[in-house]
């Protein structure tokens, strides 16, 4: 294996980092205000706590996921992965297409060892996470929330049951710290200032979350739709380190 002097792909956070603008909601007309004040209140209770519990339970066990969605400037993202929080094993493959700068790559993380590989390169590159700066947005890895699901859960402002195994509601895409957590499973979009946006979430008979669909409306361009599916909750995952991998150059690490 030849020594690698460059790191061509830095993982999920390094594939794409975009900013989504927002439109300022129009002020309601007098007729709309009167209609809203006279409309009967919805009898459906807010089930945010119930939904948050289901999301936290689903994130806390080993599972597989897949993500597909729209990105700004006509781009699209497709990816899949698996995550075992207790065994501290993670794997993901993500591709961005449809724009001027298509990209793709894979990442495997086992404990403090991270391995990255662009799709057009057969060589894996090993990164020692213990040597990476904590504030490095590209090389570091967050075991607490590698897919952005925890941040998304915290961003939910309201939720209502729309069926026996379905919820709808609103979330804050900007988040408290304006960090990237969308699409869930491939966090790459930062959306400061965007108003509350809708989501739809489904669960199975056992209460595991199986689908998360969100919508964003940027100031320019069409509406963005992103869907993440989850499966295999609690089932063992086979995630192994690559047979061989080159080492990242020293200048990638903190001094």
N, C-alpha and C positions, 0 to 999 in steps of 0.2 A: 504494500500500500504506500503510495507516494505521500510525502508530507504536504498538507494543504496550507497555503499561505493566505487564502481568502475564504470567507464564509459567504457562499452565494445566496443562502436563504437562512433567515434567522428564526423561522417558526411562524406560528399563527399570527402573532402581533406584527411580524415584519413583512408579511406578504403584501398587505395593502393598508394604508392609513389615509382615510379621506375624511373631509369635513362636509357634513350635510347642513345646508342652510335651512331656513324655515320661513314660512309666511306668517305675517301677523294676522290673527283672526279678526274678521270684520266685526264692527260693532253691530249688535242686533237692532233691527228696526223697531219702531214703536209697536207695530202690529205683532211682531214676533215676541216682544216683551210681554204684551198683554196675553197672547196665546199661551206663553210659557207659564204665566202666573195663574192662569185659570185651568190649566191642564191638571188632571188628576195625578197624584204622586204614584210612582211605580210601587207595587206591592212586593216586589222582589227584594229580599234582604241582601245586603252586601256580604258576600262570602269570601272576602279577601283572606281572612285568617285560615279558612279551610283550604283555599287554593295554595297559599304559601306553604302550609304544612305538607301538601302533596308534592310540591316542587322540591322542598327541602328533603323529603323522604326519598324522592327519586334520584336526587343528586348524591345522596349519601351512600349509595351502593354501586357496585360495578354495573356498567351498562354500555351499550353501543348507541351511536347516534349518527345521523346524516343531516346535512344542511344544504339547502339550495335557496338562492334568492337573487334579487336585483340589487345592483349597486349603482351609485351615481355615474353619469357620463356613459350610459349604455352598457356597463359591464355587468357580468353575472358571476356568482360564486357557487361552486359545488364542492362538497367535501363529505368525508365520513371519518369516523374515529371511534375509539373506545377508551374508557376511563375507569380505573379502579382506585378510588380514593384511599382505601384501607391498605392495599398492597403497594400504593404509590407507583402505579404503572399507567402510562398514557401513550396513545398512538393516534395520529391524525394524518390525513392526506387531503390537501386542499388545492383547488385550481380556480384561477380567476381568468375569465375569457370575455370576449366581446368588445374590448377596448384597445387602446393604443399599446398598452404594455401588458400582454398576457403573462401570467406566471403560474407556477405550480410547484408543489413540493410536499415532502413528508417529514414528520417529526416523531421520534420515539423518545420518551422520557421514563427512566427507571431510577427512582430515588433522586440522587443528585447528578446523574449522568444523562445528558441530553445528546441526541443524535439527529442531525438534519441532513436532508438530501433533496436537491432540486430534481424535478422529474426527468430532465434531460442529462442528468449526471448519475453514473452508476455508483459513485463513491459517497459513502456516508462521512460526515464530519462530526467528531466527538467534541462536546463542550462540557467542561467541568463547571457545573452550576455553583459550586462552593467558591469559585474564583470570580464569578461574574458580579459586577456592581449591582446593588439592589435597585438602583434607579435606571438601569439600562432597559429601555422599553423593548428592545429587540431580542436580546440573548437570555434575559431572565425568564424564569418560569414560575407561575403562581400555582402551587399545589392546592391552595384554598379554593381557587375559582378559575381553572384553566380554560373552561369553555364559555365563561361569561354568564352562566346560568344563575349563580348567586347574585350577581349585580342586577340581572334582569328581575329576579324575584324581589329584590329590595326596591326596585323602581315601580312596582305595581301600586297604583293609587286606589283602584277600585276593581271589584270582580263580582260577577253575578252568574248564577247557574242558568245556562241556556238549554240544558238537556240533562238526562241522567248521568252522562259522562262528558259534559262540555261546559266550559266557562267562557264568558266574554268580559271585557273590561277595558281599562285604560292604564297606561304606564307612562313614566317620564323618560323619554329616550335620552335626555341629557344626563340624567343621573346626578347624584349629589356632587361628585368630583369631576364630572365631565370626562369620564373614562370610556374607553371603547368596550362594549359588551355585545354589540350587534354585528352581524347575525350571531345568535346563540350557537356556539359550536365553532365559529370562525370569527371571533371578535376583531373587527378592523375598521369600524366606522365610529367617528366621533361626531356627535350631533348637538353642539351647544345651542341653547336657546330655542330648541324645537318644542312646540306645544305637546300636550298629552296626546298619545297616539293609541289606536285600538289594537287589541290582541284577541286571539281565539285559542283556547287550550283544551285538549281532549285527554281523557284518562281511560284506562281499561277497567275490566271488572274487579281487579285487585287494587285499584286506586293509583296505579303507577301512571305517571305522565307519559303520554305517547306522542303528542304533537303540540308544537308551539308555533303559531302563525302570528306575525306582526306586520303592521303597515306603517310606512313613513311617507310624509308628503313634503318633499323639498321645495324650496322657493322656485327652483328651475327644474324643468324636466318632469317626467311622469311619476306617479306614485310608485313607491318601492315596496315590494312584498317579499317577505323572508319566512321560510318554513323550516323548522327543525323537528325531526322525528327521533324518538328514543325507543329502544327495545332491549330485550334480554336483561331486565333488571335483576340483579342479584346472582346472575349466572357467572361461572368462572370465565376469565379471559386469558388467552394465550398471547402475551406480549413479551417478546424477547429482544434482547439487544442484537444489533447486526453482527454477523460473523466477524466482520472486520470494518474498521473505520479509521480515517486519518485524524490527526489532532488539529484543533484550531490553533492558529498562530497566537503567540503570547500577547500581541498588541490588542487582542480582543478582551483581555482581562484587566481588572483593576490593578494598579501598581501598589 
